[in-house]
């Protein structure tokens, strides 16, 4: 399946692009994250396990167990703090 992956804030800066179409065999957000980490380089550094990364599926905040569907939009972004 193909999903659109969008990157925001420091993750976008590290990866060097705001979005990309990704052909994936992943069925969940967590599996997609692992596929992207496996690419190495900036993907591995910015999406690494142990780093605080928020995820959204079709513009809804989701956890790693969320099920992917063909054509979905996935967003990765750092947690936002404010005051």
N, C-alpha and C positions, 0 to 999 in steps of 0.2 A: 504494500500500500504506500501511498505518498501522503505525507503530511507537511504542512508549512510550519517551520520552526522560527519563532521570533525571539530575538535576544534584546535585553534592555539594560541600560545603565552600564555598570562596570563590566558586565558579561559581554555586552555588545562591543565595548571598547577593546576588551581582551581578544575576542574572536575576530574583530575587524569587519563585521558585517551585521546588519540589523535583522536580516531574515534569509532563509534558504528553504528550498524544497528538498525534502529528505525522503528517499525510498527506504523503507524500513520493514523488517520482519517483526518488530516489537509489537506487543499487544497491550502494553501498559506504559504509563508515563515513566515509571522506574526503569523498565527495560529499554525505552528510548534513550533515557539519560545514560544508561550503561553503554549503549551503542555509540553515543556521541563521545563519551569518555574514552572509549576504545580507539577512537581516531588519533588520540595522542595530542601533543602540542597544546595550543590555547584552549581547545575543547576540554581536554583532560584537566588542565589547570583550573579553569573557571567553573567547571561542573563537578569537580572531584567529590567523592564521598567524604563526608566530614565537613564540607563547606556548606554554609547556610545558603540554600537556593530555594526560591519559591517557584511554583509551577502553576500554570493555568491551562485548562483544556477548553477550547472554544469560549474564552474570556471568562471562565469560572474558575476561581482558585480550587485546586485539586491536589490530592495526595498522590503518591507514587502508584497506588493500586488502580487509579482511574483507567478505564479501558479506551484504547485508541480506536478510531474508525478512519477509513479512507477519507481523505480530504479535510481532516481535522486541522485546527490551528492550535499549536502548542507554544506557550511562552515560558521562557526562563528568565528570572530576574532576582536580584539580591533582595533580602528583606529591607524594608524601608523603615527608618526610624524618624521620628518627628517629635515635636514638642510644642 
